[in-house]
Amino acid sequence: MNKAFVREPDAGTPLCPHCGTPGILVGEQALASFVPPVEWSGIAKPAYFCDYPRCPVAYFDEFERRIDADKLTRPIWPKDPQAPLCGCFGLTADDVRQDVAEGGVTRVRATVERAKSAEARCAECSPTGTSCVGAVQKLYFQLRGGSG
């Protein structure tokens, strides 16, 4: 991977034991929502998410124990490009591509607004337990810039 596109880890941020990507701290609700109970017991808290798309690891802990994406209860973005970017409202990469192709932000804007509302259930619907807004905006700008 080109080092120009690698996020530098914060001091003390655990790195994915497979690819070395800095982990994203994950809430227990997200783990409970995506990780089967048999896998849940094999990882310590706090747990971290690896958001590098081509890495098989979804979650890991500070002891380098891992849960691969193929062990999860359902597909997650970015490990599966067909999975929704927004678990709460179902926005997909294809929806974002349609916005870019149409020269607008209809679907993206609607999802971002809904993500700010009380309807959002990010803690349980997002693989990281946090809002999808950053990932949605990142993909939109990548696609709009021609690098997606």
C-alpha positions in Angstrom: 0.0 0.0 0.0 1.2 3.5 -0.8 2.4 5.2 2.5 0.8 8.4 1.3 -2.6 6.9 2.0 -1.9 5.3 5.3 -3.3 7.0 8.4 -0.6 7.5 11.1 -1.7 5.8 14.3 -2.4 7.8 17.4 0.1 7.1 20.2 -0.9 3.8 21.7 -3.5 2.9 19.1 -3.4 -0.9 18.5 -2.6 -2.0 15.0 -4.4 -4.7 13.1 -2.4 -7.9 13.6 -2.8 -8.8 9.9 -2.3 -5.6 7.9 -1.0 -3.0 10.5 -3.8 -0.6 10.0 -4.6 1.5 13.1 -7.6 0.2 14.9 -10.8 2.1 15.5 -12.1 1.6 19.0 -15.5 -0.3 18.9 -18.4 -0.2 21.3 -19.7 -3.3 22.9 -23.1 -2.9 21.2 -21.5 -3.0 17.8 -19.6 -6.2 18.7 -22.8 -7.8 20.1 -24.6 -6.9 16.9 -22.1 -8.3 14.4 -20.1 -10.9 16.2 -21.6 -14.4 17.0 -21.5 -15.3 20.7 -19.1 -18.1 20.0 -16.6 -15.6 18.5 -17.3 -12.9 21.1 -15.7 -14.8 23.9 -12.4 -15.0 22.0 -11.7 -11.3 22.1 -10.8 -8.9 24.9 -12.3 -5.5 25.5 -11.6 -3.0 24.4 -11.9 -4.2 20.8 -10.9 -2.5 17.6 -12.1 -2.5 14.0 -9.8 -2.7 11.0 -11.3 -0.6 8.2 -8.8 -1.6 5.5 -11.1 -3.1 2.8 -8.7 -5.9 1.7 -7.8 -7.1 5.1 -9.7 -10.2 6.3 -9.7 -9.0 9.9 -12.8 -7.2 11.1 -12.2 -6.9 14.9 -9.1 -7.4 17.0 -7.9 -6.8 20.5 -4.6 -5.6 22.1 -3.4 -9.2 22.4 -3.6 -9.6 18.6 -6.6 -11.9 18.8 -8.9 -11.4 15.8 -12.3 -12.0 14.4 -12.3 -12.2 10.6 -15.1 -10.6 8.5 -16.2 -14.0 7.3 -17.1 -15.0 10.9 -19.6 -12.1 11.4 -23.3 -12.4 11.5 -23.7 -10.2 8.4 -21.5 -8.5 5.8 -20.0 -5.1 6.7 -18.6 -2.2 4.8 -15.8 -1.9 3.7 -15.0 -5.6 3.9 -17.9 -6.4 1.6 -18.4 -3.7 -1.0 -22.1 -4.7 -1.4 -22.8 -4.2 2.3 -24.4 -0.9 3.3 -22.2 2.0 4.3 -25.0 3.0 6.6 -26.4 0.2 8.6 -29.2 2.3 10.0 -30.7 3.5 6.7 -29.2 1.2 4.1 -27.2 3.6 2.0 -24.9 1.6 -0.3 -21.8 2.4 -2.3 -24.0 2.1 -5.4 -26.3 4.8 -4.0 -23.3 7.1 -3.6 -22.1 6.2 -7.2 -25.6 7.2 -8.5 -25.4 10.5 -6.7 -21.9 11.1 -8.3 -23.1 10.0 -11.7 -26.2 12.3 -11.5 -24.0 15.2 -10.3 -25.9 15.6 -7.1 -26.0 14.6 -3.5 -29.6 13.6 -3.0 -29.0 10.2 -1.4 -25.9 11.2 0.5 -27.5 14.3 1.9 -30.6 12.5 3.0 -28.6 9.8 4.8 -26.3 12.4 6.5 -29.4 14.3 7.7 -31.0 11.1 9.0 -27.8 10.0 10.7 -28.0 13.2 12.8 -31.5 12.4 13.9 -32.9 10.3 16.8 -33.7 7.6 14.2 -30.0 6.7 13.9 -29.0 3.5 15.8 -25.2 3.7 15.0 -24.1 2.0 18.3 -25.7 -1.2 17.1 -26.0 -0.8 13.3 -22.5 0.4 12.5 -19.5 -2.0 12.6 -17.6 0.6 14.6 -20.5 1.7 16.7 -20.2 5.2 15.4 -21.8 7.3 12.7 -21.3 6.4 9.1 -21.2 10.1 8.0 -17.4 10.2 7.7 -17.3 7.0 5.6 -20.1 8.2 3.4 -18.5 11.5 2.7 -15.1 10.0 2.1 -16.5 7.6 -0.5 -18.5 10.4 -2.1 -15.4 12.6 -2.5 -13.3 9.7 -3.7 -15.8 8.8 -6.4 -16.3 12.4 -7.4 -12.6 12.9 -7.7 -12.3 9.9 -9.9 -10.2 7.8 -7.5 -13.1 5.4 -6.5 
